[in-house]
């Protein structure tokens, strides 16, 4: 048996992947058992055995520091959430969802309040103050602004861009890397007879890797219990320690420290409303299961 080699998954499509190893790229054939057990993801490090000069057999994955299944990507260095307040006016609940899911996966997040050229500074400033006060990195951007500081922030990292459709992710990536050919957040399909295929892949752009994930504008919320939802909002989780009931969900329970903090303005009402929305959404989904 040949010695196994360690490579990096650059693209995932159906039951095949593209594997990078020492400046070469190979077609990786993944056994059904490996798909079922390991869920081979883009940017996984995988042990493989050479088959031919162009094909390898993927035997198993190595450990991951973080991952998402939709889109199927692992080992991110940074998640960039692109949010706009105009054209389109985005729902802050999905900003909060992305921040929460990244918190659960220990992924650093950079929030971009984008298309800032369409707004006055005083319209963005309260939101910038809120999220920076919560410990998140925030930048105010536009494709018409100098993006050199943002590009430096992304240098040397593997990055996933997320955000609602129409917020300008593709145009932003192309503004950062002039020669980039990306489909970020856009549906892109390649015809093969009567079938069409889309894939997720890593794009090397200078010394940054960008996850190109067509069809995955927003992260999907997996099934989770109320305590995981609470963990998505660190200020709520911390304040909840002062609730009279240890299992308080901060709904109608008496002596709730979280509701009191919202009344006093210590927890932003928008964040509390996001928490209530996703708690209710999970409870409704649980009834269907």
Secondary structure as GFF3:
##gff-version 3
##sequence-region A 1 289
A	DSSP	beta_strand	5	13	.	.	.	ID=ss1
A	DSSP	beta_strand	16	21	.	.	.	ID=ss2
A	DSSP	beta_strand	24	30	.	.	.	ID=ss3
A	DSSP	alpha_helix	32	38	.	.	.	ID=ss4
A	DSSP	beta_strand	45	50	.	.	.	ID=ss5
A	DSSP	beta_strand	55	61	.	.	.	ID=ss6
A	DSSP	beta_strand	67	68	.	.	.	ID=ss7
A	DSSP	beta_strand	73	74	.	.	.	ID=ss8
A	DSSP	beta_strand	78	84	.	.	.	ID=ss9
A	DSSP	alpha_helix	92	104	.	.	.	ID=ss10
A	DSSP	beta_strand	109	114	.	.	.	ID=ss11
A	DSSP	three_ten_helix	116	118	.	.	.	ID=ss12
A	DSSP	alpha_helix	121	133	.	.	.	ID=ss13
A	DSSP	beta_strand	137	140	.	.	.	ID=ss14
A	DSSP	alpha_helix	148	154	.	.	.	ID=ss15
A	DSSP	beta_strand	158	162	.	.	.	ID=ss16
A	DSSP	alpha_helix	169	176	.	.	.	ID=ss17
A	DSSP	beta_strand	190	192	.	.	.	ID=ss18
A	DSSP	beta_strand	195	197	.	.	.	ID=ss19
A	DSSP	beta_strand	200	205	.	.	.	ID=ss20
A	DSSP	beta_strand	208	213	.	.	.	ID=ss21
A	DSSP	alpha_helix	226	231	.	.	.	ID=ss22
A	DSSP	alpha_helix	234	239	.	.	.	ID=ss23
A	DSSP	three_ten_helix	240	242	.	.	.	ID=ss24
A	DSSP	alpha_helix	257	263	.	.	.	ID=ss25
A	DSSP	alpha_helix	269	288	.	.	.	ID=ss26
###
